[in-house]
């Protein structure tokens, strides 16, 4: 499917105790992998005024769309993950590749159901600088 595995992602949160394993669920998902969110700092010399662009590193970022949700899944599981630190496995079949990350936001939306929220998009970003070749 992508870089180092064939399986869907897995999200593990310690508090509250929540595990979302998309590889073993009936929910369909689509993941957008954005491994390189670069961070640059513009430094201006106080003596000469010369500007230099300094590369600090890259963060990992992922957007996961999860479809076919029951209404109670949104309220009981995904709503609890917003703003939490999680252990994120980009591919559940590669246990060694895990990333400490934050669930930045969770957006529920209507995909196939006109009256209830049946899908959710999760925005996940790594805590530290991340490179998939180092994991």
C-alpha positions as CSV (number, residue, x, y, z in Angstrom):
1,X,0.0,0.0,0.0
2,X,2.7,2.5,0.9
3,X,6.2,2.8,2.1
4,X,6.9,0.0,4.7
5,X,3.8,-2.1,5.0
6,X,0.6,-3.4,3.4
7,X,-1.8,-3.0,6.3
8,X,-4.1,-0.2,7.4
9,X,-3.1,2.1,10.3
10,X,-3.5,1.5,14.0
11,X,-3.9,4.1,16.7
12,X,-3.3,3.3,20.4
13,X,-4.2,5.9,23.1
14,X,-3.2,5.2,26.8
15,X,-5.7,7.6,28.5
16,X,-8.5,7.0,27.7
17,X,-7.7,3.5,26.8
18,X,-8.7,3.4,23.1
19,X,-7.3,1.3,20.3
20,X,-8.4,1.8,16.7
21,X,-7.1,-1.0,14.5
22,X,-8.3,-0.3,11.0
23,X,-6.7,-3.4,9.6
24,X,-9.1,-5.7,11.5
25,X,-12.3,-3.7,11.4
26,X,-15.2,-3.6,9.0
27,X,-14.7,0.1,8.6
28,X,-13.1,1.2,5.3
29,X,-10.4,3.8,5.5
30,X,-8.2,5.9,3.2
31,X,-4.9,7.4,4.5
32,X,-3.1,10.3,3.1
33,X,0.6,10.0,4.1
34,X,2.5,13.3,4.3
35,X,5.9,12.2,5.7
36,X,7.6,15.6,5.2
37,X,6.2,18.7,6.8
38,X,9.4,20.8,6.8
39,X,10.2,23.4,9.4
40,X,12.4,26.3,8.3
41,X,13.6,29.2,10.4
42,X,14.5,32.5,8.8
43,X,17.6,33.9,10.6
44,X,18.7,37.5,10.2
45,X,22.2,38.4,11.2
46,X,22.2,41.3,13.7
47,X,25.6,42.5,12.4
48,X,25.2,42.3,8.6
49,X,21.5,42.0,8.2
50,X,22.0,39.0,5.9
51,X,19.1,36.5,6.0
52,X,19.7,32.7,6.0
53,X,17.0,30.0,5.7
54,X,17.8,27.2,8.2
55,X,16.2,23.8,7.8
56,X,15.4,22.4,11.3
57,X,13.7,19.1,10.3
58,X,10.5,17.5,9.2
59,X,7.4,16.4,11.1
60,X,5.2,13.5,10.0
61,X,1.6,14.1,9.2
62,X,-1.3,11.8,8.3
63,X,-4.9,12.4,7.4
64,X,-7.1,9.3,7.9
65,X,-10.6,9.1,6.5
66,X,-12.7,6.3,8.2
67,X,-16.0,5.4,6.6
68,X,-19.0,3.2,7.5
69,X,-19.1,4.3,11.1
70,X,-22.0,3.6,13.4
71,X,-23.3,6.7,15.1
72,X,-22.1,5.6,18.6
73,X,-18.6,5.0,17.3
74,X,-18.2,8.8,16.6
75,X,-19.3,9.7,20.1
76,X,-17.6,6.8,22.0
77,X,-14.3,6.4,20.3
78,X,-13.1,9.1,17.9
79,X,-14.4,12.1,19.9
80,X,-12.3,11.0,22.8
81,X,-9.1,11.0,20.8
82,X,-9.1,14.7,19.8
83,X,-6.1,16.5,21.3
84,X,-4.6,13.3,22.8
85,X,-1.1,11.9,22.5
86,X,-1.3,8.5,20.8
87,X,1.1,5.8,19.5
88,X,0.4,5.7,15.8
89,X,1.4,2.8,13.6
90,X,1.2,3.9,9.9
91,X,1.0,0.2,9.0
92,X,-0.4,-2.2,11.6
93,X,1.6,-5.1,10.2
94,X,4.9,-3.4,10.9
95,X,5.0,-3.2,14.7
96,X,8.4,-1.7,14.8
97,X,7.3,1.4,12.9
98,X,5.5,3.4,15.5
99,X,5.3,7.2,16.0
100,X,4.4,9.2,19.1
101,X,1.9,11.7,17.7
102,X,-1.0,14.0,18.5
103,X,-4.5,13.7,17.1
104,X,-4.7,17.3,16.1
105,X,-8.3,17.2,15.1
106,X,-11.2,14.9,14.3
107,X,-13.8,16.0,11.7
108,X,-17.0,14.0,11.4
109,X,-18.9,14.2,8.2
110,X,-21.7,12.6,6.2
111,X,-20.6,10.3,3.4
112,X,-23.3,7.8,2.6
113,X,-25.9,8.7,5.2
114,X,-27.9,11.9,4.8
115,X,-29.1,12.2,8.4
116,X,-26.2,10.8,10.6
117,X,-22.5,11.3,10.7
118,X,-21.1,8.1,9.2
119,X,-17.5,9.1,8.5
120,X,-14.6,10.9,10.2
121,X,-11.3,12.4,9.1
122,X,-8.5,12.4,11.7
123,X,-5.5,14.7,11.4
124,X,-2.5,13.2,13.1
125,X,0.9,14.9,13.4
126,X,4.1,13.5,15.0
127,X,5.5,15.0,18.2
128,X,9.1,14.9,17.2
129,X,10.9,15.2,13.9
130,X,10.1,12.2,11.8
131,X,11.6,10.4,8.8
132,X,10.2,7.1,7.6
133,X,13.7,5.9,6.7
134,X,14.8,6.1,10.4
135,X,12.0,3.9,11.7
